[in-house]
Amino acid sequence: MSTNPRPIRLIAWFADNPVAANLLMAVLLLGGILGLRDIRQEITPDFSIPGVRIEMAYPGAGPEAVEQGLVLPIERALQDIDTVIHVQATAGEGSAQLTAELREEADPAQALQDIREALSRIRTFPAGAEPPRVSLRRHGFYVISIGVAADLARRERHRLGETLRQRLLALEGVADVQVRGGLTPEIHFEIPWQALRDHDLTLAEIAERLRAASADLPAGRLESARGEVLLRSRGYREQAREFADIPLRTSPDGGLLRLRDIARIEDGFAESRQVFEFKGRPGLRLDVYQVDSADPVKLAAQVRELVAGLQARLPESVAISVQNDRSERLAERRAILLRNGALGLMLVILALGIFLDLRLAFWVTVSIPVVFIGSLAVLPHLDVSLNMISLFAFILAVGIVVDDAIIVGENIHARRQQGLPLREAVALGASEMAVPVLFAVGTNILAFLPLLAVPGAIGQFMRDLPIVASVVFAVSLIEALLVLPAHLHRRESPAPSHGGAIARLRALHQRSAGLLDRLRNGPYRRLLGLTLRHRYLTLTLFCGGLALMAAWYASGRIDLTWRPEIPGNRVDAELDKPVDASLEQTLTMVRRVEQAGLRAIEALGGRQYLQSWFTRTGSRRPTYGEVSLILVPDDQRPFTQEALTREWRRQLGEVPEVKSLFFEYLVGPGGNRSLQLALSHRDRRVLTEAARELARALRDIDGVVDVNDGTAQGKRQLSFTPTAEARVAGLDEAAIGRPLRDAFHGAEVRRLLRNGHEVRVLARLPAAQRTDLATLADYPVRAPDGHLLPLSQVADIHWGRAPAAIQREDGRRILTVSASIDKAHANGRQIRARVQEQILPALRARYPGLETPAASSRRDRQRTFDHIFRNLGWAALAMFALFAALFRSYGQAMIVMLTISFAIAGAMAGHVLLGYDLSSVSLYGMIALGGLAVNGALVLTLRHNRLRPLSAEDAIERAALDRFRPIVLTTLTTTLGVTPMLFETALQARFLVPMAIALSFGTLTAMLAVLLLVPAMLKIGNDLGQWRRNAAGKA
């Protein structure tokens, strides 16, 4: 028989010193309460990946000019920065946007500085390009938005928006307020070209004279007898009327030509191609962002109170209301998760009360809040916030956190049943389990550690899960070894004798508590004996189940959705008209889509399920439009977001005049675009044809919807080249292009800062002349000899088309073909496999030189897989090394590690049985299983090794029977802790259900493997050892 180890001094000291144990518990509780005040609260976790955003304006330039003049020099500069791993660029009309993705280990602040310095060294940017704006890319969701419907003039609407913005910024906890549909203040002077010709002026000359006359310039200082006097010219002007009297030219007779004589002067707003409507009326939207330390629920309540007060004082022509309160989703998700957590906790407590000694069950139950509250003392220092992911991590840990306490408490109870004195039983029982519990917690944390190294948006989104779980496990270890034994050390008072109901209740508990013992000594003992006798058949059956699940996955019958699908309360319809469509045509189509959405809501039950809606036209380009429906929370309506999009499509019908139409309702690092396929080719025409052919192939696949080929025909373009006579006279392209740019875009006088806004001051042609093609022929251009000549005399004019916005990735032009998958009619994994294995190879064969680089989403997914599996390999190796050193046996370590594969197979079987697809969330649950699955095998194998003086079969049987109770109880509590999530129907939390499936089915399968397969494999190991000894003896 085994010899009893000596108690560990630290554990024995705490067990014998309840004051020290209670003080430790008080420190954990007090630290957690203080930590709860400091921890940040968020609606969703931050899932931004390190990156730097570069924006640069080149007013009046086409996409090709932007690419050549801005994008290419910036790309070359970024190539020399080691921390930049990917560069995405868009060259659009008049501007360029680039995103530089950084290495995970890069310091964002240093990378930002390096990029700024690299851009400052570029000397080839074209004249007229504005300085680049460089900033860190950040993810952020507004907390609440306010919709304003106002039948007001533009100036009054702008003033109203500014007033609301300032009132909101004054609220505590508000970091920023962004106004959508607002107007940009601008001062402009409109001068007809006839006036320019008559007075022998150009817009550039006027702008220069206005600039010089409106400048404040320090002129030094004068040392006088009365002291030092500063000298300064005062010309600064802030209001449009202050520019009116600036002289532009002096006539020979001394008369002055002033700006007011030839220009229409207006202090107004920049011309906008955007139309924002709220509930069918002209309006605004104000999005309110929180500071990191603010409580979004409290902040939203402040905003609601402010809106209610303002609405009572506003005129009837203005309607203001809360449009979208994301804090409601936070409160909803928090309530869902807390409800499930409370139910899981109740089930765990019920199981503990039924199957454990009542005193032990009480103190094990007390350990749950102690561990959870104690964890909050550490989490704020690890940059963890309270959000839906961290809350779910606590739920996940409800059943796991008591495992250590159950193992320690059960062993103490067993020692007490063997007749040891209470003090000795507590110290010895806790000390005996110190190594198994330490290894169990260590393997749990090792299993979660690889999740901390997951790159990309998914890694950032799920980052809090492994941190919270690891901290909770570490605190549970302290509680189980140092606090719990002291509570169990107290001498039991004799049970008073009661009759009646109390006596019957106590007898009922004794019978239920003995149920596990009867199960162990009866059915399990017989099944264990059968397993040991037919150990090779047992191994074959388990391996067969493993092979079955592997084949099921390989067949594609179970889909794999990588990104978590989190439905929001907002459903968007995004459309794009052909490039030649006018803003009015786009607006007409947007209103048609809007009406179809409202009819869809009516068909599904009525507008009581619609909080509000808004439309935006021209926000990205004149041909782009968006309709957004804000729904009431999920539990207040009888239809899902997916059902609404289907009905919306049906109500809208075919819209051949729309180039692309896309519906979106998912939030988080996912989205509805399930397919994103990038194509690249040197020949733009070949690239365009290949993208269109790929889109046609996708449209032929059942279940693939919202296909966008990524191509766009460029706008019509007029090109000007100097005539031969003009070149002889000294006119070149710049001499022609610059005055045209001044005429149609505007010659910039200066920029002012007024009321917190940057106000541009421009001189340009009147709007009527800027929309008249006849103006071009007569527009005056200054010749080198000083004369003004009409454009038609100095330039040849050619019609053509400018390229559409140019997409680039890692230094090459790309087109991205995107589509959505209707999961009600298709399997996404099979479709993606068909695309990768059939469609894309055929496309590459048809178009030589065509490349199909991984789109950013697929590249992120592949990089995430690579990191996960590499880190899992290291974690598995570390676990194997720990077990091998602990058991002093490679074979036993391998047996324990094999339980992980069967747990994963059980998790997959759970997905199949409950009709769920696999996702990255499922993968996280399976990784968490890695630590849980081996714990039972660990304690069973350790017990087996301590019983080696017995015969091999007796030692295996005795170890399995001795560890039956803790293995079953820990599995039961883990499963019950997440069971309520299995039956969750709320859409806001359903994306977490796959993790609950993985944990519950995986732990149940792991329990069967530990109780049946591990004993059989230990016996097979003994058979192999005996075979080797016999072979050695014969040799």
CORKAUR-V213145 format. One record per backbone hydrogen bond with DSSP energy under -0.5 kcal/mol. NH is the residue of the N-H (numbers start at 0). CO is the residue of the C=O. If there is no record, write none. Layout:
BEGIN
nh->NH co->CO
nh->NH co->CO
END
This chain:
BEGIN
nh->11 co->7
nh->12 co->8
nh->13 co->9
nh->14 co->10
nh->15 co->11
nh->16 co->13
nh->20 co->16
nh->21 co->17
nh->22 co->18
nh->23 co->19
nh->24 co->20
nh->25 co->21
nh->26 co->22
nh->27 co->23
nh->28 co->24
nh->29 co->25
nh->30 co->26
nh->31 co->27
nh->32 co->28
nh->33 co->29
nh->34 co->30
nh->35 co->31
nh->36 co->32
nh->36 co->33
nh->37 co->33
nh->37 co->34
nh->38 co->34
nh->39 co->383
nh->40 co->291
nh->40 co->293
nh->41 co->385
nh->51 co->99
nh->52 co->134
nh->53 co->97
nh->54 co->132
nh->55 co->95
nh->57 co->93
nh->60 co->57
nh->65 co->61
nh->66 co->62
nh->67 co->63
nh->68 co->64
nh->69 co->65
nh->70 co->65
nh->71 co->66
nh->73 co->69
nh->74 co->70
nh->75 co->71
nh->76 co->72
nh->77 co->73
nh->78 co->74
nh->79 co->76
nh->80 co->77
nh->81 co->79
nh->83 co->80
nh->84 co->82
nh->84 co->100
nh->85 co->100
nh->87 co->98
nh->88 co->807
nh->89 co->96
nh->90 co->805
nh->91 co->89
nh->91 co->94
nh->93 co->60
nh->93 co->91
nh->94 co->91
nh->95 co->55
nh->96 co->89
nh->97 co->53
nh->98 co->87
nh->99 co->51
nh->100 co->85
nh->100 co->98
nh->101 co->49
nh->102 co->82
nh->105 co->102
nh->107 co->105
nh->110 co->106
nh->111 co->107
nh->112 co->108
nh->113 co->109
nh->114 co->110
nh->115 co->111
nh->116 co->112
nh->117 co->113
nh->118 co->114
nh->119 co->115
nh->120 co->116
nh->120 co->117
nh->121 co->118
nh->128 co->125
nh->129 co->56
nh->132 co->54
nh->133 co->131
nh->134 co->52
nh->136 co->50
nh->142 co->287
nh->143 co->287
nh->144 co->323
nh->145 co->285
nh->146 co->320
nh->147 co->283
nh->148 co->318
nh->149 co->147
nh->149 co->281
nh->150 co->316
nh->151 co->149
nh->156 co->152
nh->157 co->153
nh->158 co->154
nh->159 co->155
nh->160 co->156
nh->161 co->157
nh->162 co->158
nh->163 co->159
nh->164 co->160
nh->165 co->161
nh->166 co->162
nh->167 co->163
nh->168 co->164
nh->169 co->165
nh->170 co->167
nh->173 co->170
nh->174 co->172
nh->174 co->288
nh->175 co->288
nh->177 co->286
nh->179 co->177
nh->179 co->284
nh->184 co->182
nh->185 co->267
nh->186 co->759
nh->187 co->185
nh->187 co->265
nh->188 co->761
nh->189 co->187
nh->189 co->263
nh->190 co->188
nh->190 co->763
nh->191 co->261
nh->195 co->191
nh->196 co->192
nh->197 co->193
nh->198 co->194
nh->199 co->196
nh->200 co->195
nh->205 co->201
nh->206 co->202
nh->207 co->203
nh->208 co->204
nh->209 co->205
nh->210 co->206
nh->211 co->207
nh->212 co->208
nh->213 co->209
nh->214 co->211
nh->216 co->214
nh->216 co->232
nh->218 co->230
nh->219 co->230
nh->221 co->228
nh->223 co->221
nh->223 co->226
nh->226 co->223
nh->228 co->221
nh->230 co->219
nh->232 co->216
nh->234 co->232
nh->236 co->213
nh->241 co->238
nh->242 co->239
nh->243 co->240
nh->245 co->242
nh->247 co->256
nh->248 co->256
nh->250 co->254
nh->253 co->250
nh->256 co->248
nh->257 co->255
nh->258 co->245
nh->259 co->243
nh->260 co->257
nh->261 co->257
nh->261 co->258
nh->262 co->258
nh->263 co->189
nh->264 co->262
nh->265 co->187
nh->265 co->263
nh->267 co->185
nh->267 co->265
nh->269 co->183
nh->274 co->616
nh->276 co->614
nh->277 co->280
nh->278 co->276
nh->278 co->612
nh->280 co->277
nh->282 co->275
nh->283 co->147
nh->284 co->179
nh->285 co->145
nh->286 co->177
nh->286 co->284
nh->287 co->143
nh->287 co->285
nh->288 co->175
nh->288 co->286
nh->290 co->172
nh->293 co->290
nh->295 co->293
nh->298 co->294
nh->299 co->295
nh->300 co->296
nh->301 co->297
nh->302 co->298
nh->303 co->299
nh->304 co->300
nh->305 co->301
nh->306 co->302
nh->307 co->303
nh->308 co->304
nh->309 co->305
nh->310 co->306
nh->311 co->307
nh->312 co->308
nh->312 co->309
nh->313 co->309
nh->317 co->314
nh->318 co->148
nh->320 co->146
nh->322 co->144
nh->323 co->144
nh->325 co->142
nh->325 co->323
nh->326 co->142
nh->327 co->324
nh->328 co->324
nh->328 co->325
nh->329 co->325
nh->330 co->326
nh->331 co->327
nh->332 co->328
nh->333 co->329
nh->334 co->330
nh->335 co->331
nh->336 co->332
nh->337 co->333
nh->338 co->334
nh->339 co->335
nh->340 co->336
nh->341 co->337
nh->342 co->338
nh->343 co->339
nh->344 co->340
nh->345 co->341
nh->346 co->342
nh->347 co->343
nh->348 co->344
nh->349 co->345
nh->350 co->346
nh->351 co->347
nh->352 co->348
nh->353 co->349
nh->354 co->350
nh->355 co->351
nh->360 co->356
nh->361 co->357
nh->362 co->358
nh->363 co->359
nh->364 co->360
nh->365 co->361
nh->366 co->362
nh->367 co->363
nh->367 co->364
nh->368 co->364
nh->369 co->365
nh->370 co->366
nh->371 co->367
nh->372 co->368
nh->373 co->369
nh->374 co->370
nh->375 co->371
nh->375 co->372
nh->376 co->373
nh->377 co->374
nh->378 co->374
nh->379 co->375
nh->380 co->377
nh->381 co->377
nh->381 co->378
nh->382 co->379
nh->383 co->378
nh->385 co->39
nh->386 co->384
nh->387 co->42
nh->390 co->386
nh->391 co->387
nh->392 co->388
nh->393 co->389
nh->394 co->390
nh->395 co->391
nh->396 co->392
nh->397 co->393
nh->397 co->394
nh->398 co->394
nh->399 co->395
nh->400 co->396
nh->402 co->399
nh->405 co->401
nh->406 co->402
nh->407 co->403
nh->408 co->404
nh->409 co->405
nh->410 co->406
nh->411 co->407
nh->412 co->408
nh->413 co->409
nh->414 co->410
nh->415 co->411
nh->416 co->412
nh->417 co->413
nh->418 co->415
nh->419 co->414
nh->424 co->420
nh->425 co->421
nh->426 co->422
nh->427 co->423
nh->428 co->424
nh->429 co->425
nh->430 co->426
nh->431 co->427
nh->432 co->428
nh->433 co->430
nh->434 co->430
nh->435 co->431
nh->436 co->432
nh->437 co->433
nh->438 co->434
nh->439 co->435
nh->440 co->436
nh->441 co->437
nh->442 co->438
nh->443 co->439
nh->444 co->440
nh->445 co->441
nh->446 co->442
nh->447 co->443
nh->448 co->444
nh->449 co->445
nh->450 co->447
nh->451 co->447
nh->451 co->448
nh->452 co->448
nh->452 co->449
nh->453 co->450
nh->458 co->454
nh->459 co->455
nh->460 co->456
nh->461 co->457
nh->462 co->459
nh->464 co->461
nh->465 co->461
nh->466 co->462
nh->467 co->463
nh->468 co->464
nh->469 co->465
nh->470 co->466
nh->471 co->467
nh->472 co->468
nh->473 co->469
nh->474 co->470
nh->475 co->471
nh->476 co->472
nh->477 co->473
nh->478 co->474
nh->479 co->475
nh->480 co->476
nh->481 co->477
nh->482 co->477
nh->482 co->478
nh->483 co->478
nh->486 co->482
nh->487 co->483
nh->488 co->484
nh->489 co->485
nh->489 co->486
nh->497 co->495
nh->501 co->498
nh->502 co->498
nh->503 co->499
nh->504 co->500
nh->505 co->501
nh->506 co->502
nh->507 co->503
nh->508 co->504
nh->509 co->505
nh->510 co->506
nh->511 co->507
nh->512 co->508
nh->513 co->509
nh->514 co->511
nh->515 co->511
nh->517 co->513
nh->518 co->514
nh->519 co->515
nh->520 co->516
nh->521 co->517
nh->523 co->518
nh->524 co->519
nh->525 co->521
nh->526 co->522
nh->527 co->523
nh->528 co->524
nh->529 co->525
nh->530 co->526
nh->531 co->527
nh->532 co->528
nh->533 co->529
nh->534 co->531
nh->537 co->533
nh->538 co->534
nh->539 co->535
nh->540 co->536
nh->541 co->537
nh->542 co->538
nh->543 co->539
nh->544 co->540
nh->545 co->541
nh->546 co->542
nh->547 co->543
nh->548 co->544
nh->549 co->545
nh->550 co->546
nh->551 co->547
nh->552 co->548
nh->553 co->549
nh->554 co->550
nh->555 co->552
nh->556 co->551
nh->557 co->551
nh->558 co->556
nh->560 co->558
nh->560 co->917
nh->561 co->559
nh->565 co->563
nh->565 co->666
nh->566 co->564
nh->567 co->664
nh->570 co->628
nh->571 co->569
nh->571 co->663
nh->572 co->626
nh->573 co->661
nh->574 co->624
nh->575 co->659
nh->576 co->622
nh->577 co->656
nh->580 co->577
nh->585 co->581
nh->586 co->582
nh->587 co->583
nh->588 co->584
nh->589 co->585
nh->590 co->586
nh->591 co->587
nh->592 co->588
nh->593 co->589
nh->594 co->590
nh->595 co->591
nh->596 co->592
nh->597 co->593
nh->598 co->594
nh->599 co->595
nh->600 co->596
nh->601 co->597
nh->602 co->598
nh->603 co->599
nh->604 co->601
nh->605 co->600
nh->608 co->605
nh->609 co->606
nh->610 co->608
nh->610 co->629
nh->611 co->629
nh->613 co->627
nh->614 co->276
nh->615 co->625
nh->616 co->274
nh->617 co->623
nh->623 co->620
nh->624 co->574
nh->625 co->615
nh->626 co->572
nh->627 co->613
nh->628 co->570
nh->629 co->611
nh->629 co->627
nh->630 co->568
nh->630 co->628
nh->631 co->608
nh->635 co->632
nh->636 co->633
nh->643 co->639
nh->644 co->640
nh->645 co->641
nh->646 co->642
nh->647 co->643
nh->648 co->644
nh->649 co->645
nh->650 co->646
nh->651 co->647
nh->652 co->648
nh->657 co->654
nh->658 co->575
nh->659 co->575
nh->661 co->573
nh->663 co->571
nh->666 co->565
nh->669 co->667
nh->673 co->671
nh->674 co->818
nh->676 co->816
nh->677 co->675
nh->677 co->852
nh->678 co->814
nh->679 co->850
nh->683 co->681
nh->686 co->682
nh->687 co->683
nh->688 co->684
nh->689 co->685
nh->690 co->686
nh->691 co->687
nh->692 co->688
nh->693 co->689
nh->694 co->690
nh->695 co->691
nh->696 co->692
nh->697 co->693
nh->698 co->694
nh->699 co->695
nh->700 co->697
nh->701 co->699
nh->703 co->700
nh->704 co->702
nh->704 co->819
nh->707 co->817
nh->716 co->799
nh->718 co->716
nh->718 co->797
nh->720 co->795
nh->722 co->793
nh->726 co->722
nh->727 co->723
nh->728 co->724
nh->729 co->726
nh->730 co->725
nh->735 co->731
nh->736 co->732
nh->737 co->733
nh->739 co->735
nh->740 co->736
nh->741 co->737
nh->742 co->738
nh->743 co->739
nh->744 co->740
nh->745 co->740
nh->746 co->762
nh->747 co->745
nh->748 co->760
nh->749 co->760
nh->751 co->758
nh->753 co->751
nh->753 co->756
nh->756 co->753
nh->758 co->751
nh->758 co->756
nh->759 co->184
nh->759 co->757
nh->760 co->749
nh->761 co->186
nh->761 co->759
nh->762 co->746
nh->763 co->188
nh->764 co->742
nh->769 co->765
nh->770 co->766
nh->771 co->768
nh->772 co->770
nh->774 co->771
nh->775 co->772
nh->776 co->772
nh->777 co->773
nh->778 co->774
nh->778 co->775
nh->780 co->788
nh->782 co->786
nh->785 co->782
nh->788 co->780
nh->788 co->786
nh->790 co->778
nh->791 co->776
nh->792 co->789
nh->793 co->789
nh->793 co->790
nh->794 co->790
nh->795 co->720
nh->797 co->718
nh->799 co->716
nh->801 co->714
nh->803 co->711
nh->805 co->90
nh->806 co->804
nh->806 co->813
nh->807 co->88
nh->808 co->811
nh->809 co->86
nh->811 co->808
nh->813 co->806
nh->814 co->678
nh->816 co->676
nh->816 co->814
nh->817 co->707
nh->817 co->815
nh->818 co->674
nh->819 co->704
nh->821 co->702
nh->821 co->819
nh->822 co->820
nh->824 co->821
nh->825 co->821
nh->827 co->825
nh->830 co->826
nh->831 co->827
nh->832 co->828
nh->833 co->829
nh->834 co->830
nh->835 co->831
nh->836 co->832
nh->837 co->833
nh->838 co->833
nh->839 co->834
nh->841 co->837
nh->842 co->838
nh->843 co->839
nh->844 co->840
nh->845 co->841
nh->846 co->842
nh->847 co->845
nh->849 co->846
nh->850 co->679
nh->858 co->854
nh->859 co->855
nh->860 co->856
nh->861 co->857
nh->862 co->858
nh->863 co->859
nh->864 co->860
nh->865 co->861
nh->866 co->862
nh->867 co->863
nh->868 co->864
nh->869 co->865
nh->870 co->866
nh->871 co->867
nh->872 co->868
nh->873 co->869
nh->874 co->870
nh->875 co->871
nh->876 co->872
nh->877 co->873
nh->878 co->874
nh->879 co->875
nh->880 co->876
nh->881 co->877
nh->882 co->878
nh->883 co->879
nh->884 co->880
nh->885 co->881
nh->886 co->882
nh->887 co->883
nh->888 co->883
nh->892 co->888
nh->893 co->889
nh->894 co->890
nh->895 co->891
nh->896 co->892
nh->897 co->893
nh->898 co->894
nh->898 co->895
nh->899 co->896
nh->900 co->896
nh->900 co->897
nh->901 co->897
nh->902 co->898
nh->903 co->899
nh->904 co->900
nh->905 co->901
nh->906 co->902
nh->907 co->903
nh->908 co->904
nh->909 co->905
nh->910 co->906
nh->911 co->907
nh->912 co->908
nh->913 co->909
nh->914 co->910
nh->914 co->911
nh->915 co->910
nh->917 co->558
nh->919 co->560
nh->919 co->561
nh->922 co->918
nh->923 co->919
nh->924 co->920
nh->925 co->921
nh->926 co->922
nh->927 co->923
nh->928 co->924
nh->929 co->925
nh->929 co->926
nh->930 co->926
nh->930 co->927
nh->931 co->927
nh->932 co->928
nh->933 co->929
nh->934 co->930
nh->934 co->931
nh->935 co->931
nh->936 co->932
nh->937 co->933
nh->938 co->934
nh->939 co->935
nh->940 co->936
nh->941 co->937
nh->942 co->938
nh->943 co->939
nh->944 co->940
nh->945 co->941
nh->946 co->942
nh->946 co->943
nh->947 co->944
nh->949 co->946
nh->954 co->950
nh->955 co->951
nh->956 co->952
nh->957 co->953
nh->958 co->954
nh->959 co->955
nh->960 co->956
nh->961 co->957
nh->962 co->958
nh->963 co->960
nh->966 co->962
nh->967 co->963
nh->968 co->964
nh->969 co->965
nh->970 co->966
nh->971 co->967
nh->972 co->968
nh->973 co->969
nh->974 co->970
nh->975 co->971
nh->976 co->972
nh->977 co->973
nh->977 co->974
nh->978 co->974
nh->979 co->975
nh->980 co->977
nh->981 co->977
nh->981 co->978
nh->982 co->978
nh->982 co->979
nh->983 co->980
nh->988 co->985
nh->989 co->985
nh->990 co->986
nh->991 co->988
nh->992 co->989
nh->993 co->989
nh->994 co->991
nh->995 co->991
nh->996 co->992
nh->997 co->993
nh->998 co->994
nh->999 co->995
nh->1000 co->996
nh->1001 co->996
nh->1001 co->997
nh->1002 co->998
nh->1003 co->999
nh->1004 co->1000
nh->1005 co->1001
nh->1006 co->1002
nh->1007 co->1003
nh->1008 co->1004
nh->1009 co->1005
nh->1010 co->1006
nh->1011 co->1007
nh->1012 co->1007
nh->1012 co->1008
nh->1013 co->1008
nh->1014 co->1009
nh->1015 co->1011
nh->1016 co->1012
nh->1017 co->1013
nh->1018 co->1014
nh->1019 co->1015
nh->1020 co->1016
nh->1021 co->1017
nh->1022 co->1018
nh->1023 co->1019
nh->1024 co->1020
nh->1025 co->1021
nh->1026 co->1022
nh->1027 co->1023
nh->1028 co->1024
nh->1029 co->1025
nh->1030 co->1026
nh->1031 co->1027
nh->1032 co->1028
nh->1033 co->1029
nh->1034 co->1030
END
